[in-house]
Amino acid sequence: MTAPAAGGALEAGFGARLRMPPVLMYHSISPSQDADPNRIRVHPDRLARHLRLLRRLGLRGVSLAELVAAADRGAAAGLVGLTFDDGYTDFLEHAVPVLDRHGMTGTVYVVAGRLAGQNAWDEGPRLDLMDADAVRAVAAAGHEVGSHTLHHVHLRGCDPAVLAEEVAGSRRVLQDVLQDDVPGFAYPWGEFDAAAAAAVRAAGYDHACVTGDHLPGDRFTLPRFYVAPTDGTPQLLAKLARHSWRMRGVPSP
């Protein structure tokens, strides 16, 4: 899980804030009625309602790679980033069909060292993670695969050698699985510091995202809004409005 984290102050070593469209953060997409103490499971029908709302607002959900590329061209108006953390098997089974029906794409952030494993980093229910074949199927369906480290570890204050392996090693694993570039990264639990952001840049990623209203919100610490299992239209509208307010005065890329 990548839980919401408190915003941080602008620190030396980070770039200038970027004016970016909002990015929504989901985790598991499943109709299961099992206990969900970590609040990471959104029902597919609720995801569909969210996407219908975006369409009514004249917005289109896209992967983070597409969003960043559009922002670089000055063409991101009308887009919203859709991201899904941890790489649960239900993404392929339940999220992809909903996204496809609405003509939208997303980014799934995969814990590369736990392919075909489970979310051992969480207390509570164990959920299955995609294997290599499923990861390739997601990419073949037109959705982005990004890295979420090798083992879903805390990166803030991490030992430099462990940090480098978790960040760069996960990219190597996924690029080998996909036989393609992996430009995106998401920090587990949204936690980062200057060393973690520097490791992401050094590993060759193009962009990375965190959780919540972090500053600085540069290319390697892009903010996202956590979507809770019970979020309906009022909550989603509030997140979009809050993002618009937070972006006031921030220059475009």
TIFIZA-498148 format. One line per 2 residues: number of its first residue (from 1); for each residue x, y, z of C-alpha. Coordinates in pm, 1 decimal, m for minus. Layout:
# residues N
NUM) X:Y:Z  ...
END
This chain:
# residues 253
1) 0.0:0.0:0.0  105.4:362.0:m56.0
3) m71.0:541.9:224.7  m133.1:917.5:223.3
5) 156.0:1110.0:372.6  190.5:1461.1:504.0
7) 322.2:1731.7:275.5  683.9:1833.7:312.4
9) 863.4:2164.3:275.9  1066.4:2263.6:m27.9
11) 1412.4:2114.6:17.7  1747.4:2186.3:m142.2
13) 1816.0:1958.1:m435.3  1458.3:1950.7:m567.3
15) 1352.6:2127.3:m883.5  1090.6:2395.5:m927.0
17) 726.6:2298.5:m886.7  547.9:2209.2:m1208.4
19) 194.2:2298.5:m1309.0  48.0:1955.2:m1373.5
21) m307.1:1822.0:m1403.1  m438.9:1619.5:m1107.2
23) m327.3:1260.0:m1059.8  m551.6:1006.6:m884.3
25) m405.4:714.8:m690.3  m588.2:382.5:m662.3
27) m467.7:46.3:m536.0  m677.6:m271.2:m560.9
29) m981.1:m270.9:m793.4  m1199.0:m559.5:m683.0
31) m1562.5:m654.7:m608.0  m1449.0:m858.9:m307.8
33) m1645.0:m809.8:14.5  m1360.2:m932.1:234.6
35) m1225.2:m711.9:512.1  m1027.4:m413.4:388.0
37) m865.5:m256.1:696.2  m601.4:m76.1:488.5
39) m869.7:89.8:272.8  m710.0:1.4:m59.1
41) m997.4:m174.9:m238.0  m1222.3:19.4:m475.2
43) m1511.5:m166.3:m636.0  m1498.3:m178.2:m1020.0
45) m1844.9:m20.2:m1034.0  m1719.9:272.8:m826.9
47) m1417.4:312.1:m1055.2  m1659.8:317.2:m1350.5
49) m1861.6:592.6:m1180.5  m1543.4:794.1:m1128.4
51) m1451.8:763.1:m1495.9  m1803.3:859.7:m1604.5
53) m1772.8:1170.6:m1386.9  m1442.1:1260.2:m1550.3
55) m1603.0:1227.1:m1891.8  m1896.1:1449.8:m1789.0
57) m1642.0:1709.8:m1679.9  m1473.5:1689.6:m2019.0
59) m1168.6:1511.1:m1878.1  m984.8:1200.9:m1997.1
61) m782.8:970.5:m1773.7  m436.3:876.3:m1899.5
63) m120.2:708.0:m1776.8  130.8:925.2:m1596.5
65) 380.8:887.5:m1881.8  122.7:1024.3:m2126.0
67) 30.3:1302.2:m1884.2  390.8:1415.0:m1834.2
69) 462.7:1400.7:m2207.6  151.2:1607.7:m2278.2
71) 252.4:1861.4:m2014.2  595.8:1887.5:m2176.5
73) 422.6:1980.5:m2503.2  185.7:2223.1:m2333.6
75) m104.5:1995.6:m2429.3  m220.2:1853.2:m2093.7
77) m545.0:2049.6:m2064.0  m837.5:1813.5:m2016.8
79) m626.3:1523.3:m1890.1  m615.0:1352.2:m1551.0
81) m354.2:1098.8:m1442.2  m481.8:756.5:m1331.8
83) m240.1:547.0:m1125.2  m274.3:211.5:m947.4
85) m14.9:111.0:m688.5  136.8:m226.6:m599.9
87) 44.7:m433.6:m907.5  m240.1:m648.2:m773.8
89) m372.5:m924.4:m998.8  m715.3:m762.5:m993.4
91) m582.2:m471.3:m1199.7  m576.5:m689.0:m1510.9
93) m903.1:m864.7:m1427.8  m1114.3:m571.6:m1310.6
95) m947.1:m233.5:m1375.2  m835.9:m284.4:m1735.2
97) m1186.8:m369.0:m1866.4  m1333.5:m59.3:m1698.0
99) m1058.4:165.2:m1833.0  m1095.4:18.4:m2180.0
101) m1472.9:73.4:m2183.2  m1419.1:440.4:m2111.7
103) m1132.1:485.5:m2355.5  m887.4:569.3:m2079.4
105) m546.6:440.1:m1975.8  m359.5:415.0:m1647.6
107) m25.8:340.4:m1488.6  17.8:39.0:m1263.3
109) 320.8:58.3:m1032.2  467.2:m289.5:m985.3
111) 677.8:m415.8:m693.0  932.7:m581.0:m918.7
113) 1093.5:m813.0:m665.1  760.9:m964.0:m559.6
115) 613.0:m1068.6:m893.8  361.3:m1351.0:m839.2
117) 389.6:m1284.5:m464.8  169.1:m1100.5:m216.3
119) 158.5:m765.8:m32.1  380.6:m882.3:253.0
121) 459.7:m519.1:346.4  105.0:m468.1:476.0
123) m52.3:m592.3:795.5  m384.8:m758.0:732.3
125) m527.8:m944.5:432.2  m288.0:m1088.5:179.1
127) m358.6:m994.4:m182.7  m200.9:m1157.5:m488.5
129) 36.8:m962.9:m711.1  72.5:m994.6:m1086.4
131) 327.8:m1230.5:m1235.1  549.2:m1146.8:m1532.0
133) 294.8:m1268.4:m1787.1  25.5:m1047.1:m1636.3
135) 260.1:m747.0:m1636.2  325.8:m803.6:m2005.2
137) m48.7:m837.0:m2068.7  m112.1:m501.4:m1900.5
139) 145.3:m333.0:m2122.7  8.2:m507.6:m2432.2
141) m338.0:m370.0:m2345.2  m197.8:m17.1:m2373.6
143) m142.2:68.3:m2008.2  182.6:187.6:m1855.4
145) 388.3:m27.4:m1618.2  598.1:168.2:m1369.6
147) 829.0:72.5:m1085.6  738.3:65.0:m715.8
149) 1083.4:m56.9:m599.0  1192.5:m418.9:m564.3
151) 1035.9:m494.3:m225.9  812.1:m197.3:m130.6
153) 1057.8:m53.0:120.8  1073.6:281.2:300.1
155) 1308.3:501.5:94.8  1333.6:804.1:321.9
157) 1664.1:772.7:508.3  1740.2:444.4:334.2
159) 2095.5:304.5:325.1  2253.9:430.4:m1.3
161) 2334.3:82.2:m133.5  1984.6:m47.2:m58.4
163) 1833.9:267.2:m206.5  2024.4:226.7:m531.9
165) 1930.3:m140.8:m566.8  1563.3:m88.7:m483.7
167) 1529.1:200.2:m728.1  1760.3:101.9:m1014.2
169) 1725.9:m274.1:m967.4  1348.3:m263.5:m997.6
171) 1374.8:m75.2:m1326.2  1615.8:m335.6:m1464.0
173) 1381.6:m620.5:m1366.4  1077.5:m460.6:m1528.1
175) 1263.9:m361.6:m1842.9  1377.2:m721.9:m1875.0
177) 1019.7:m844.2:m1828.4  877.2:m597.5:m2080.1
179) 1173.1:m566.9:m2314.6  1089.9:m199.4:m2316.6
181) 1168.5:121.3:m2133.4  1021.8:187.0:m1786.6
183) 1016.5:566.1:m1742.5  797.4:599.5:m1431.8
185) 846.3:542.8:m1058.7  627.6:571.8:m748.1
187) 770.9:598.4:m395.2  624.2:336.6:m157.5
189) 401.5:500.9:104.5  472.6:827.4:m76.9
191) 790.1:866.1:129.5  1093.8:1039.1:m16.9
193) 1383.4:1266.4:63.3  1647.6:1440.2:m147.2
195) 1860.2:1122.4:m164.8  1565.6:912.5:m284.6
197) 1472.3:1165.4:m552.9  1836.5:1179.9:m663.1
199) 1848.4:799.2:m686.0  1541.0:800.8:m908.3
201) 1700.2:1054.1:m1141.4  2029.1:863.2:m1144.4
203) 1850.9:536.7:m1232.1  1728.1:690.6:m1556.8
205) 1359.8:740.1:m1480.9  1184.1:1024.8:m1657.6
207) 941.0:1109.0:m1376.3  819.1:991.4:m1035.4
209) 519.8:1047.5:m810.6  454.2:1067.4:m439.4
211) 133.1:1091.9:m234.6  m53.4:1398.9:m118.8
213) 31.4:1766.7:m144.4  405.8:1729.0:m115.7
215) 632.4:2014.3:m202.5  818.6:2065.0:m421.4
217) 607.9:1868.8:m668.7  877.6:1873.3:m934.4
219) 920.3:1614.7:m1210.9  1046.2:1353.1:m964.7
221) 802.6:1426.5:m679.9  470.3:1472.9:m859.1
223) 174.6:1486.8:m616.2  m123.9:1251.8:m627.4
225) m459.5:1224.5:m452.8  m543.1:899.6:m272.8
227) m883.4:758.9:m372.4  m1062.0:586.6:m84.1
229) m1299.7:289.7:m125.8  m1599.4:506.3:m33.9
231) m1515.1:814.3:m241.0  m1811.8:928.0:m446.6
233) m1882.6:1229.5:m665.7  m1848.7:1494.1:m386.9
235) m1511.5:1358.4:m274.2  m1374.2:1332.6:m627.4
237) m1489.8:1683.6:m713.4  m1327.3:1811.3:m394.4
239) m995.2:1649.4:m486.8  m1002.4:1804.4:m833.3
241) m1090.6:2146.2:m690.7  m818.2:2120.7:m426.4
243) m562.0:2040.8:m692.9  m668.5:2343.0:m897.5
245) m630.4:2560.7:m589.0  m288.3:2414.3:m509.4
247) m164.4:2483.6:m862.1  m242.7:2856.1:m850.3
249) 66.9:3054.2:m936.9  272.0:2746.2:m1031.8
251) 433.3:2792.5:m1377.1  372.4:2549.2:m1661.4
253) 659.1:2314.4:m1763.7
END
